[in-house]
C-alpha cells in the first residue's frame, strides 16, 4: 500500500468516527431534553452512561435555556408595558373627565351668577320705576306745582285769568281739563287761588268730575276744598287758599264756583291716585 492510499484510508476512518460522535452527541442532547421535560428515556444505548453529556450537548442545552429565558423576560416586559400603558390611559381619561366636570360646573356657576345679577338688576330697576327715591326738601315741578315728600304736602298755584285764552276764563292758561294735577292718596293739598282777570271775579272748588259741569257747584269733594264766598269770587289780584287732605282716590275737578264759569270751561282735572309716589302736573 502506497503512502497516498494509506493517507486516504486514514482520512475515511477519522471522518466516520466524527460522524458517529456527532450522532451520539445529537442523541445525547435529545435524551437530555426529553429527560428534562419529564419523559422516561431509559438507559443510554451502546453502553453510554445516563446523564452524561458531551460538551456540544451542554452548549446547545444552555443556549436553549437562555433563549427560553429571554423569551419569557421579553413577554413579561411586554405585559408590564401594556399594563403601564393601560394605567396611564385610565389616569389621563380620569383627568380629562374631572377637568370636563370642573369646566361644566364652573360654566353652570357662572351662568347662575350672571342670571342672578341680571335678575337683581332688573328687580332693582323695576323697583326704582315703581317707587323712585323721594328727594328731600321741596321739589318744584313747574311754576304751578311744588311738593315736599317728607311732609307729604303738595302746593298748587291756581291763577284765574292767567292770559287771554277763552276770554280770560282759564286757570293757568288751560281750559276744560286740558291740564291735570295728580296727587297721591293721603297727601295734604294746599291750593293758592289768585285772580288776574280785570273784568270778572273767580273762585275755586274741588268737586267730583261731572261732564258737562252743573250750573252751580256748592259741595266740595274734600273737607276744606272750597273758597268762601264761592259764588261771588275773588276780585282782581285778590288771593284765597284751599287746604284739604286727599284721603280717597278718584277723578275730580278744580273748577270756578261762580255760576256759569265752569260750564264756560274754567276747570282743570284733579286725580287722586293710589300707587303714585309723588305729585305731578301734566
C-alpha positions as CSV (number, residue, x, y, z in Angstrom):
1,X,0.0,0.0,0.0
2,X,1.4,3.3,-1.1
3,X,1.6,6.3,1.3
4,X,-1.1,8.2,-0.6
5,X,-3.5,5.3,-0.3
6,X,-2.8,4.9,3.4
7,X,-3.5,8.6,4.0
8,X,-6.8,8.3,2.2
9,X,-7.9,5.3,4.3
10,X,-6.9,7.1,7.5
11,X,-9.0,10.2,6.5
12,X,-12.1,8.0,5.9
13,X,-11.7,6.3,9.3
14,X,-11.4,9.7,11.1
15,X,-14.5,11.0,9.2
16,X,-16.6,8.0,10.2
17,X,-15.6,8.4,13.8
18,X,-16.5,12.1,13.7
19,X,-19.9,11.3,12.3
20,X,-20.6,8.7,15.0
21,X,-19.5,11.1,17.6
22,X,-21.9,13.8,16.2
23,X,-24.7,11.3,16.1
24,X,-24.1,10.3,19.6
25,X,-23.9,14.0,20.7
26,X,-27.2,14.7,19.0
27,X,-28.8,11.7,20.5
28,X,-27.5,12.6,24.0
29,X,-28.9,16.2,23.6
30,X,-32.3,14.9,22.6
31,X,-32.3,12.4,25.5
32,X,-31.3,15.2,27.9
33,X,-34.1,17.5,26.7
34,X,-36.7,14.7,27.0
35,X,-35.5,13.8,30.4
36,X,-35.6,17.4,31.5
37,X,-39.2,17.5,30.2
38,X,-40.1,14.6,32.5
39,X,-40.1,11.7,30.0
40,X,-38.7,8.2,30.8
41,X,-35.9,7.8,28.2
42,X,-34.5,4.5,29.7
43,X,-30.8,3.6,29.7
44,X,-28.4,5.2,27.3
45,X,-27.8,3.0,24.2
46,X,-24.4,1.4,23.3
47,X,-23.2,1.4,26.9
48,X,-23.5,5.2,27.3
49,X,-23.8,6.4,30.9
50,X,-27.2,8.0,31.7
51,X,-27.0,11.7,32.2
52,X,-23.6,12.1,30.6
53,X,-23.4,14.9,28.1
54,X,-20.9,15.9,25.6
55,X,-19.6,19.5,25.6
56,X,-21.7,20.1,22.4
57,X,-24.9,18.9,24.0
58,X,-24.2,21.0,27.1
59,X,-23.7,24.1,25.0
60,X,-26.9,23.5,23.0
61,X,-29.0,23.0,26.2
62,X,-27.6,26.2,27.7
63,X,-28.4,28.1,24.6
64,X,-32.0,26.8,24.5
65,X,-32.5,27.7,28.2
66,X,-31.0,31.1,27.6
67,X,-33.3,31.7,24.6
68,X,-36.3,30.5,26.6
69,X,-35.4,32.8,29.5
70,X,-35.0,35.7,27.1
71,X,-38.4,34.9,25.5
72,X,-40.1,34.8,28.9
73,X,-38.4,38.0,30.0
74,X,-39.5,39.8,26.8
75,X,-43.1,38.5,27.3
76,X,-43.1,39.8,30.9
77,X,-41.7,43.1,29.8
78,X,-44.4,43.5,27.1
79,X,-47.1,42.6,29.6
80,X,-45.7,45.1,32.1
81,X,-45.5,47.8,29.4
82,X,-49.1,47.0,28.4
83,X,-50.3,47.3,32.0
84,X,-48.4,50.6,32.4
85,X,-49.9,52.0,29.2
86,X,-53.4,50.9,30.3
87,X,-52.8,52.6,33.7
88,X,-51.6,55.8,32.0
89,X,-54.6,55.8,29.6
90,X,-57.0,55.4,32.6
91,X,-55.3,58.2,34.5
92,X,-55.5,60.5,31.5
93,X,-59.1,59.6,30.9
94,X,-59.9,60.3,34.6
95,X,-58.1,63.6,34.5
96,X,-60.0,64.7,31.3
97,X,-63.3,63.6,32.9
98,X,-62.5,65.6,36.1
99,X,-61.5,68.6,34.0
100,X,-64.6,68.4,31.9
101,X,-66.8,68.2,35.0
102,X,-64.9,71.1,36.6
103,X,-65.4,73.2,33.5
104,X,-69.1,72.3,33.3
105,X,-69.6,73.1,37.0
106,X,-67.7,76.4,36.6
107,X,-69.8,77.3,33.5
108,X,-73.0,76.5,35.4
109,X,-71.9,78.6,38.3
110,X,-71.0,81.5,36.0
111,X,-74.4,81.3,34.3
112,X,-76.2,81.1,37.6
113,X,-74.2,84.2,38.9
114,X,-74.9,86.1,35.7
115,X,-78.7,85.2,35.8
116,X,-78.8,86.2,39.5
117,X,-77.1,89.5,38.8
118,X,-79.3,90.2,35.9
119,X,-82.4,89.4,37.9
120,X,-81.3,91.6,40.8
121,X,-80.5,94.4,38.3
122,X,-83.9,94.1,36.7
123,X,-85.7,93.9,40.1
124,X,-83.8,97.0,41.3
125,X,-84.7,98.8,38.1
126,X,-88.4,97.8,38.3
127,X,-88.4,98.8,42.0
128,X,-86.9,102.2,41.1
129,X,-89.5,102.7,38.4
130,X,-92.4,101.8,40.7
131,X,-91.0,103.5,43.7
132,X,-88.5,106.1,42.8
133,X,-86.4,107.5,45.6
134,X,-88.0,110.6,47.2
135,X,-85.9,113.7,47.2
136,X,-85.5,115.5,50.5
137,X,-86.9,119.1,50.7
138,X,-89.3,120.9,48.4
139,X,-89.3,119.9,44.8
140,X,-90.6,122.4,42.1
141,X,-92.3,120.6,39.2
142,X,-93.1,123.8,37.4
143,X,-94.5,127.2,38.2
144,X,-97.8,125.7,39.2
145,X,-96.8,122.8,41.4
146,X,-94.3,122.2,44.3
147,X,-94.2,119.3,46.7
148,X,-92.4,118.1,49.8
149,X,-92.2,114.3,50.1
150,X,-91.1,114.4,53.7
151,X,-94.2,116.2,54.8
152,X,-96.4,114.7,52.0
153,X,-97.6,118.1,51.0
154,X,-98.4,119.4,47.5
155,X,-98.7,123.1,46.8
156,X,-100.7,124.2,43.8
157,X,-100.8,127.6,42.2
158,X,-104.2,128.3,40.5
159,X,-104.3,131.5,38.6
160,X,-107.6,132.6,37.1
161,X,-107.3,134.8,34.0
162,X,-103.7,133.8,33.5
163,X,-103.9,135.0,29.9
164,X,-106.5,135.9,27.3
165,X,-107.3,132.3,26.4
166,X,-111.1,131.7,26.4
167,X,-111.8,135.4,27.2
168,X,-109.6,135.1,30.3
169,X,-111.9,132.3,31.6
170,X,-108.9,129.9,32.2
171,X,-106.8,128.5,35.0
172,X,-103.0,128.7,34.4
173,X,-103.8,129.3,30.7
174,X,-105.7,126.0,30.3
175,X,-109.4,125.3,30.0
176,X,-111.8,122.3,30.0
177,X,-109.5,119.9,31.8
178,X,-106.5,120.4,29.4
179,X,-104.2,120.1,32.4
180,X,-104.3,117.5,35.2
181,X,-102.9,117.8,38.8
182,X,-102.1,114.3,40.1
183,X,-101.9,113.7,43.9
184,X,-101.0,110.5,45.8
185,X,-103.7,109.3,48.2
186,X,-103.2,110.6,51.7
187,X,-101.2,113.7,50.8
188,X,-102.2,117.2,52.0
189,X,-103.0,119.7,49.3
190,X,-102.6,123.4,49.6
191,X,-104.1,125.5,46.8
192,X,-103.4,129.2,46.3
193,X,-106.0,130.8,44.1
194,X,-105.3,134.2,42.6
195,X,-107.5,136.2,40.2
196,X,-105.7,138.1,37.4
197,X,-108.9,138.8,35.5
198,X,-109.6,142.5,35.5
199,X,-113.2,142.1,34.2
200,X,-114.6,139.1,36.2
201,X,-114.5,137.6,39.7
202,X,-113.5,134.0,40.1
203,X,-113.4,131.4,42.8
204,X,-112.4,127.6,43.2
205,X,-113.8,124.4,44.5
206,X,-112.9,120.7,44.2
207,X,-115.9,118.5,43.1
208,X,-116.4,115.1,41.5
209,X,-115.8,115.1,37.8
210,X,-119.1,115.5,36.1
211,X,-119.4,116.4,32.4
212,X,-120.8,118.8,31.5
213,X,-120.3,120.6,34.8
214,X,-123.6,121.7,36.5
215,X,-124.5,125.3,36.6
216,X,-123.9,125.7,40.4
217,X,-121.1,123.9,42.4
218,X,-121.7,124.0,46.1
219,X,-120.5,120.8,47.8
220,X,-116.7,120.1,47.9
221,X,-115.4,116.6,47.5
222,X,-113.0,117.0,50.4
223,X,-113.4,119.0,53.7
224,X,-111.9,122.4,53.2
225,X,-111.7,122.1,49.4
226,X,-113.6,125.3,48.6
227,X,-113.1,129.1,48.9
228,X,-115.5,131.1,51.0
229,X,-117.8,133.4,49.0
230,X,-117.8,130.7,46.4
231,X,-120.5,132.2,44.1
232,X,-119.1,135.8,44.4
233,X,-115.5,135.0,43.7
234,X,-112.2,137.0,44.2
235,X,-111.7,140.5,42.9
236,X,-108.7,141.3,40.6
237,X,-105.4,140.4,42.3
238,X,-107.1,139.0,45.3
239,X,-105.9,135.7,46.7
240,X,-107.5,132.9,48.6
241,X,-106.5,129.4,49.8
242,X,-107.8,125.8,49.9
243,X,-106.4,123.3,52.4
244,X,-107.6,119.7,52.4
245,X,-106.4,116.1,52.7
246,X,-106.7,113.9,49.6
247,X,-107.9,110.9,51.7
248,X,-109.7,109.0,48.9
249,X,-108.9,108.2,45.3
250,X,-110.9,109.4,42.3
251,X,-111.3,111.8,39.4
252,X,-112.2,115.4,40.4
253,X,-112.4,118.9,39.0
254,X,-110.7,122.1,40.2
255,X,-113.5,124.4,39.0
256,X,-114.7,128.0,39.4
257,X,-117.7,128.2,41.8
258,X,-119.1,131.4,40.2
259,X,-122.3,130.2,38.4
260,X,-121.8,129.5,34.7
261,X,-118.0,129.8,34.7
262,X,-117.3,126.1,35.0
263,X,-119.8,125.5,32.1
264,X,-117.8,128.0,30.1
265,X,-114.6,125.9,30.5
266,X,-113.0,127.3,33.7
267,X,-111.9,124.0,35.2
268,X,-108.8,121.6,35.5
269,X,-108.7,117.9,36.3
270,X,-107.5,116.7,39.7
271,X,-106.7,113.0,40.1
272,X,-106.1,111.4,43.4
273,X,-104.4,108.0,42.8
274,X,-103.1,105.0,44.8
275,X,-99.6,103.8,43.8
276,X,-98.5,107.3,42.9
277,X,-95.2,108.2,44.7
278,X,-95.1,111.9,44.1
279,X,-97.4,114.6,42.8
280,X,-97.4,115.6,39.1
281,X,-98.7,118.3,36.9
282,X,-99.3,117.4,33.2
